[in-house]
């Protein structure tokens, strides 16, 4: 059994945690030492550390050495980009010398990207992941052991359900599964909040938005039902400013956005009190590259690469996470920030003219119109052919011909004229096996 999460609970003996292999105190000191450096010292440390981890895996990891074809480049940009498919091997073939299933943290990706795989971390690296979570939560006055309501996917039966329930108990949290978010179920959630002293609500963006809309529709503010509630953290899915406003109104607390890559170091970016989306320089090195792998300049949008600076058990070096975003230097803070996150590389709209647009474009095309009707609950868009898009909506009534025409006109403006749309009304939007929700996905390569 994995005891990694137990480090969150104060009531458990720290010596037991250390015996489990996760020295949170030592990890916190490591973070503090980095954070106390000057800007110049941080940059020098990170540059040295990224090369140290490359040289470590080149020397001790046969998988990575073969990936480099037994030749270590002198320039960082010449290191090959690692993709998810590269890791779809038996975990034993991916580990560095000295590591086995008995002395690592082992987990697997959700597969929402379509390319699931198992990954490993050495225990000090995983302890750093939790220490970073604790550090970021403290930015907003939240303790890592604060009672938490989580909107996540969760197994519905069997051993893994029991295992998740045990984890929830030890981590002082309650998981509200996102597979059924009907009004009847959400009403039960409100009652749970009124009976529990939750300080934090955390989970998938779209599930939380749906809950906030339910509250607003019923004239409720969650903070009034649960006065102990202090903060909402969204993760895993896109957060727009309209989403933030909806949740702030429905929950009555501040909304903070997290961006994380669980397999490559955990939190990648986390908003501070001023909503600066600050990168985790302590644990990761982040790059933005174009379709050919060229590193892009400040503010340019491209593919996100992550290098885990501490994982000695398994190499995540220039690892392409599958997301599209941009970095921007903030002179006041003296740091690069994550300025935009526009979706996954697989969410790109490809049009008959050859033009490409991010899937987020449909937010501007559809959401304002569909929500202005007051009947929409959820929607997704599937691109089934170059010129054809299917809108699947959960709504109280069918859209009128005028509303469909408005959508068509906006597609002409935001994308290009001549595209075809089909509106299908459904009772339920199917989520990924992990419970995540995507508003757009392309079926062109299926």
N, C-alpha and C positions, 0 to 999 in steps of 0.2 A: 504493500500500500504506500502511496506517495504522501508524505507528511509535509510537503512544501508549504502548504497554506497555514499550518498550525502556528507559524511564527507570528501571526496576526493577533493572537489572543494573549492578553496580559496574564490571565489566571493560570496559564500553563507555565511550568518551571522552565526557566531559561536554559538550565543545564540539559534538560531533555531535548530542547531544540538543537543545542550544540551537538548532542549525541546523534541526532538525526542528520547532522551534516550541514546545517544551515546557520552559520554564525552571523546573525543579523547585526550584532554590535560591531564586529570587525568590518562588515560591509558598510555600515553607516560612517565609520571613521574614514574608510577609503573615499567615500563620496565627499565628506567634509574636507579632506585634504585637497581634493581637486577643486572644490568650490572656493577655497580660500586663495587659490592662485590668481595672479594678475591675468588680464586678457592675453598678453603675449605668452606668459607661461602656460596657459591653458592650450593655446594653439600649438606650442612646441611639444607639450606632453601628448596631445592627441596624435600629432604627426608621428612621434616616436612610437606610440602605443600601437597604431595601426600597422606599422611595419613589424613590430615585435610579434603581433598575432599572426601575420602572414608567415614570418620566418619560423614561428613555432609549428604551424601546420605543415609547412613545406618539409620540415625536418621530421616531424613525428606522425604525420597523417598520410598514409599511402594513397588514399582516395584523392586528396588535394594535390599531392605531388604528381599523380597521374593526370589530374585535371590540368596542371600546368605543363604537362608533357616533359617533366623532369628538368624544366628550365625556369629559374626565378627571374622575372624581369627586373630591371633597375628602376623603371619609371612606374609610378602608381597607375597611370592611365593605361598601361600595357597589360595589367593584370586582367585576365578574362572575367567577364560578367557571369555570375552563377545564377542559374534559373531553377525554378521549383522542380522541373523534371529531372534535373541532375541528381536530386536527392531521393528519387524513387527507387531505392535499393534497400536491401536488408540493413538494419541499423548497425549491425556488427561491422559492416564494410565501410561505414562512414566515420567510425570512431578513431580518435588519435590513440597512440600507444599508451598503455596504462589504464585505459578506461574500458569498463564493461557495464552491463546492465545493472550490476550490483553497486556501482559507485557513482552513478550519474542521476540527474533528473531526466526522466523520459516522458515525452508527451507526443501528441500528434496534432497536425493542423486540422481545421474543421472540414477542409475540402470545398469551401464555398467558392474558391477560385477555380475549381475543377481539377486541381492537381494536389491531392492530399499526400502527406508523407509523415513519417515519424521523425522526431528530432530529439537531440540530447544536449544537456548543458552540464558542465562540471558544477559541483555544488557551490563553490564560492561565487561563481558567475550567477547562479540562480538566487543566491542570497542577495547579491547586488540588485537584482530585479525587484525584490521585495523592499529592499532598503530605499530604492528610488521611488517606489509607490508611496512609502511612508513619508519621504521627503516632500513629494509633490502634494500630497494630501494636507500636509502641515501648512502649505502656502495659504490654504483656505480654512484653517482652524479645525480640520477634521483629523481625528486619530485613526490610525490604521485598524484599530479594533472597534471602531464605532459601529453601532447596529446599522445594518445596510439592507435595503430592499433592492433586489437585482432583477432586471428584465432581460433574461437570457434564455437561450434554448436549454433544455434539460431532458435527459432520458425519462420516458414516461413509465417504464416498468423494468423489472429485473434487477440484477446486481448493480448495474451502473446507476440506477435510480437511488438505490440504498446508499451507494458510495457518495453520490452527490448530496444526499440528505445529511450524511455524516459530516461531509466537508462544510455544509452550510451551518451545522450546529457548532462545529469547532471554530468557524470563522465569524460567528455572530451575525449571520445574515439569513435572509429569507428570499428564495428565488421564486419569482412569479413567471412561470413559463409563458413564452410568447406565442405558442401555437394556437391558442384560442384567446382572442382579445375582443370577444363579443361584449355588448353592453351588460349582459347578465353577469359575465365573469368580472368585468371591470368594476361593477357595483360591489362585488365581493372584495375586490382589492381595496376599495375605499374603506370598507369595514376593517380590513386587516391593518391599514394605516392608523385608523382611529384607536386600535387596541394595542399598538406597538409603538415604542419610542424610537422610531427610525431617525437617524441623523442624516443619512445619505441615501439617495435613490440613484442607481447606477445601471446603465444598460444600453441596448441598441437604440439608436436615435429614433427610428420610425415607430418602434413600439412605444417609446415614451411620448412621442408626439400624439399618437393615437389615444393614449391615456389622458394626456392634457386636454385634448379636444373633447373627450367624454366629460371631463370635469367641468369645462367651460359650458358645454351644452346643458349641463344640469345645475349651473349656477354655483359650482363648488370651487374652492381653492384648497389644495391639498394641505398647505401649511395650517389652515384653520382646523382641519380634521386631525392633523398630526403636528402639534406645536413644536415638537423636538426637531423636526426636519430643518436642516441647515443648508443643504447643497444638493444639486443634481449634476452628475457627470455623465455625458454621452460618449459613446464609443462605437467603433466598428463600422458605422455607416455615416454617410454625408450629413453634415449639419449646416443648414442655411440660416441666415439671419431671421427669416420668417419663422422657421422652426424654433429658434431660440426665443422669439417673442411669444409664441404660442405656449411654450413650456413655462416661461417665466410667469405668464398670466395664470396658467392652470395650476402650477405648483406653488407659486408665491415665494420662490427662492432663486438664487443665482444659478445660472447654467454654465458649466465649464465643459470644454470639449477636450477629449483625449484622443490621440492617435497612437496605436500600438501595433507592434509586430511581435507576436508572442514567441515565434521561433527564433527571432534574431535580436533578443535583448529586452523584450517587453515594451514599456512605454517609449515611443519615439518622439512624440511632442505632446506638451501639456500646457494648457492656458494658465497664465498667472493671474493675479488680481486685476490687472489692466487688460486682460484678454489677449496678451501677447502669446502666440503659440510657440513656446520655447522648446528647442530641441534638447534631447538628452545627450549632451556632449560627454557626460561622465561615462556613458556606457556604449555609445554608438558613434560612427562616422557616417554622415549622410551626404549623398551626391544626387544631382539631377542630370540625366543624360538624354540625348535625343535618340531617334530610332536607330542611328548608326553607332551609338555608344559614345559619342562625343560629349564631354562635360560641358554643361550649359552655364551661362553667366547668370549673375544675380537677377532674379525676377523672371527668368525664362522658364516656361513650363515644359516638363518632360517626365521621363520614367524615374521612379525613385529607387535608388540603390542604398542598401544598408550594410555596414560592416560592424559586426559585434566585436567589440574591443576586448572582451574578457572571456569569451567561451573557448576554452582550450580543449574541450571534449570533441567538438565538431565544428568545421569551418563554415562560417557565414561571412564571406568576404566579397564585397561588391555584389551583394545578393539582390537580385531584382525582385521586389516584393509584389509587383503586379499593379501598383497604384501610380497615378499621375498627379504631380503637384509642382510647386515652385517654392524656392527659398528667397528670402529678402533680408539684407543686412540692416539691422537696427542700430544706428549710431549712438543713440541714447543708452542702450543696454550694452552695446559692444558685442553683439551676437548675431549670428544668422538665425532667422526665425522661419518656421513653416508658414508661408504667406497664403498658399492656396493648396487645396486638395480637391481635385475635380472628379475623382472616380477611379475605377480600375482601367487598366489598359484594355481589358476585354469588354469594357462598356462603351467603346468608341462607335459612333454612328458613321457608317460608310454609305455615301449617297451615290446615285447613278452618275452624277457628274464627276465623281472621283474625290469630291470634297469630303473631309472628315470633321466631325464635331464630337465633343464629349457628350456622354449620355446625360449629363446634368442639364444640357440644353432643354430637355423635356420638362424640367422644373419650370422654366420660364414660359414654355409653350402651353403647358396643360394645367399646372397647379392653380394659378390665380383664377382661371376660368372655371375649372371644375369646383374649386372651393367656394367661389362666389355664388354658386347655386344653393349652397347650404345643405346639400344632400350627400355629398361625397364623404366616404369613410377612408377608403384606400384605393390606390391604383398602381398598375404597372404597365409598362409599354414593352412589347416584344417586336423586334425587327425580324420579319420572317422572309422578306425578299429585299433587294436593294431599294425598291420603290414602295414597299408595303409595310405598314406598322399596325399592330393590333393593340388596342387599349383595353385592358381588363380592369373593370371598376367594380367596387363594392359601394352601392349607393341605395338611397331610399326609393328612388324612382329612376326610370330611364331618362337619358338626356334628350332634350328637345332637338329638333332639326336646326334651330338657330344656334344652340350651344355647340353642336357638332360642326357647324359652318365656321364658328369662331375659332375652333381648334384648327380646322383646315387652313384658315387664313393666317394664323400664327405660324403654322408650319411653313407656309409659303415665305413668310418674312424671315424667320429664324434659321430655316434650313434651305429649301429651294422649292420652287413651284413644281407641280406635277406629281407629288407624292400621294399615295393612297392610304386611307386610314379605315380601320374597322373597329367599332365600339362593341365590346362584349361585356354584358353585365353579369356578374357572378356573385355567389354568396360568400365566397372565401378565397383569399389570395394565398397561394401555396408558397411557403417559405423554404429556404434551403434546409438541409438536415440539421444544421447547427442552430436554426431559428432566425438567421439573418434575413434581411429583407432588401431586395434590390428593386429600384423603381424603373430601371431600364436594363434589358439585356438583349444581346444580339444572338440570333439563331443561324446566322449565315455560315458559320463554320461547324455547325453541329453535324 
